[in-house]
Amino acid sequence: MDSLWYGQPVFSKKTVREDPMKTKYLRIPLGIMLCVGAFFVSTPVRAIDMMEGMWEQTMEVKMEGMPGVPAMPFTTTQCMTKKDLVPQSSENKGNCKVLEQKITGNKVVWKAKCTEKDSVIESEGDITYNGTTYSGSQKTKITEKGGGVMNSTAKMKGRRLGDCK
């Protein structure tokens, strides 16, 4: 200490030397933490648990604003791959585009838009894959050229039938 300033010690500009053994051993855990962190950053996320192939999809569609009308079930088949995780109906496959798709674990969330001759169909949904099955839901808004709007909700389930043909 060089002097006192208002009763507090004032230190000189002498540098404080750290114990070289402390810093040497501190570098090892820091290095390990950096390597482990780099491993997790460079490791790809686990692939979705879905077997590619021919899938059967069953949907139960309920039209909103139509009380007393039971859900309408229908079944389609589709060859599905990990590049094409969103189920599509065969009649409008060429006119539809997936606008957004997010995959978290085994869950796929999407927004899609289909353009037909007399209407525009907008949908958003989610499905969770479990190897050879999936389940999920979808909300759909159909806007007709004349301005009429219909909304529906659907429960979906799917199962793998085998290889694509």
C-alpha positions as CSV (number, residue, x, y, z in Angstrom):
1,M,0.0,0.0,0.0
2,D,1.2,3.4,-0.9
3,S,-1.1,5.6,1.0
4,L,-4.6,6.1,2.5
5,W,-7.3,8.0,0.7
6,Y,-10.3,8.8,2.9
7,G,-9.4,5.9,5.1
8,Q,-9.3,3.4,2.3
9,P,-6.1,1.8,1.1
10,V,-4.8,2.9,-2.3
11,F,-2.8,0.3,-4.2
12,S,0.1,1.1,-6.3
13,K,0.2,0.1,-10.0
14,K,2.1,-3.0,-9.2
15,T,0.6,-6.0,-11.0
16,V,-0.7,-8.9,-9.1
17,R,0.9,-12.2,-10.2
18,E,-1.4,-15.2,-10.4
19,D,-0.3,-18.6,-9.3
20,P,0.8,-20.3,-12.6
21,M,-0.3,-23.7,-11.3
22,K,-3.9,-22.4,-10.9
23,T,-4.1,-21.1,-14.5
24,K,-2.4,-24.2,-15.9
25,Y,-5.1,-26.5,-14.4
26,L,-7.9,-24.2,-15.3
27,R,-7.1,-24.5,-19.0
28,I,-7.9,-28.2,-19.1
29,P,-11.6,-28.0,-18.0
30,L,-12.1,-25.0,-20.3
31,G,-10.6,-26.9,-23.2
32,I,-12.8,-29.9,-22.6
33,M,-15.9,-27.7,-22.4
34,L,-15.0,-26.0,-25.7
35,C,-14.5,-29.3,-27.4
36,V,-17.7,-30.8,-26.1
37,G,-19.6,-27.6,-27.2
38,A,-18.1,-27.8,-30.7
39,F,-19.1,-31.4,-30.9
40,F,-22.8,-30.6,-30.2
41,V,-22.8,-27.6,-32.6
42,S,-21.3,-29.7,-35.4
43,T,-23.4,-32.8,-34.8
44,P,-26.6,-32.9,-37.0
45,V,-30.0,-33.0,-35.2
46,R,-31.4,-36.6,-35.0
47,A,-33.3,-37.5,-38.1
48,I,-37.1,-37.7,-37.9
49,D,-38.4,-41.2,-37.0
50,M,-40.3,-41.9,-40.3
51,M,-39.9,-44.8,-42.6
52,E,-40.1,-43.8,-46.3
53,G,-42.6,-45.7,-48.4
54,M,-46.3,-45.9,-49.4
55,W,-48.5,-44.5,-46.7
56,E,-52.2,-44.6,-46.1
57,Q,-53.7,-41.5,-44.7
58,T,-57.1,-41.3,-43.0
59,M,-58.7,-37.9,-42.3
60,E,-61.9,-37.1,-40.4
61,V,-63.0,-33.7,-41.7
62,K,-65.4,-31.5,-39.7
63,M,-66.9,-28.5,-41.5
64,E,-67.3,-25.5,-39.2
65,G,-70.6,-23.8,-39.0
66,M,-72.5,-27.0,-39.8
67,P,-73.8,-28.3,-36.5
68,G,-75.2,-31.8,-36.6
69,V,-73.2,-32.8,-39.6
70,P,-70.9,-35.6,-38.6
71,A,-67.2,-35.7,-39.5
72,M,-66.6,-37.0,-43.0
73,P,-63.8,-39.7,-43.0
74,F,-61.8,-40.4,-46.2
75,T,-58.7,-42.3,-47.0
76,T,-55.9,-41.8,-49.5
77,T,-52.5,-43.2,-50.2
78,Q,-49.3,-41.4,-51.0
79,C,-45.6,-42.3,-51.5
80,M,-43.8,-40.3,-48.7
81,T,-40.2,-39.5,-48.2
82,K,-38.2,-37.5,-45.6
83,K,-38.0,-34.8,-48.2
84,D,-41.8,-34.7,-48.5
85,L,-43.2,-35.1,-45.0
86,V,-46.5,-33.2,-45.5
87,P,-49.4,-35.5,-46.5
88,Q,-51.2,-34.3,-49.7
89,S,-54.4,-35.5,-51.3
90,S,-53.8,-36.9,-54.8
91,E,-56.4,-34.7,-56.6
92,N,-54.7,-31.4,-55.9
93,K,-51.0,-32.4,-55.5
94,G,-49.8,-30.4,-58.5
95,N,-51.6,-27.2,-57.5
96,C,-50.3,-27.1,-53.9
97,K,-47.2,-25.5,-52.4
98,V,-45.9,-25.9,-48.9
99,L,-45.2,-22.3,-47.8
100,E,-43.6,-23.1,-44.4
101,Q,-42.4,-26.2,-42.8
102,K,-40.8,-26.7,-39.4
103,I,-39.5,-29.9,-37.9
104,T,-39.0,-30.3,-34.2
105,G,-38.0,-33.8,-33.1
106,N,-40.6,-36.1,-34.8
107,K,-43.2,-33.3,-35.2
108,V,-43.8,-31.5,-38.5
109,V,-45.7,-28.2,-38.6
110,W,-46.6,-26.7,-42.0
111,K,-48.6,-24.1,-43.9
112,A,-49.7,-24.8,-47.4
113,K,-51.7,-23.2,-50.2
114,C,-53.5,-24.9,-53.1
115,T,-54.8,-22.9,-56.1
116,E,-57.8,-24.5,-57.9
117,K,-59.9,-23.3,-60.8
118,D,-62.7,-21.9,-58.6
119,S,-61.0,-21.6,-55.2
120,V,-57.9,-21.1,-53.0
121,I,-57.3,-23.6,-50.2
122,E,-55.1,-22.5,-47.3
123,S,-54.2,-25.0,-44.6
124,E,-52.0,-25.4,-41.6
125,G,-51.4,-28.5,-39.7
126,D,-49.1,-30.7,-37.6
127,I,-48.3,-34.4,-37.5
128,T,-46.1,-36.4,-35.2
129,Y,-44.3,-39.4,-36.8
130,N,-43.6,-42.6,-34.9
131,G,-41.7,-44.8,-37.3
132,T,-44.5,-46.4,-39.3
133,T,-47.4,-44.4,-38.0
134,Y,-48.4,-40.7,-37.5
135,S,-51.2,-38.7,-36.1
136,G,-52.0,-35.0,-36.3
137,S,-54.5,-32.3,-37.2
138,Q,-55.1,-29.7,-39.8
139,K,-57.2,-26.5,-40.2
140,T,-58.3,-25.5,-43.7
141,K,-59.8,-22.3,-45.1
142,I,-61.4,-22.6,-48.6
143,T,-62.1,-19.2,-50.3
144,E,-64.2,-19.5,-53.4
145,K,-64.0,-17.1,-56.4
146,G,-67.4,-15.6,-55.5
147,G,-66.1,-14.7,-52.0
148,G,-67.6,-17.6,-50.0
149,V,-65.5,-19.0,-47.3
150,M,-65.6,-22.4,-45.7
151,N,-63.5,-23.5,-42.7
152,S,-62.8,-27.1,-41.6
153,T,-60.7,-29.0,-39.1
154,A,-59.4,-32.5,-39.6
155,K,-57.9,-35.2,-37.4
156,M,-55.3,-37.2,-39.3
157,K,-53.7,-40.6,-38.8
158,G,-51.4,-42.5,-41.1
159,R,-49.7,-45.8,-41.4
160,R,-46.9,-47.2,-43.7
161,L,-48.2,-49.8,-46.1
162,G,-44.9,-50.8,-47.7
163,D,-42.5,-49.7,-50.3
164,C,-43.5,-47.1,-53.0
165,K,-44.5,-48.6,-56.4
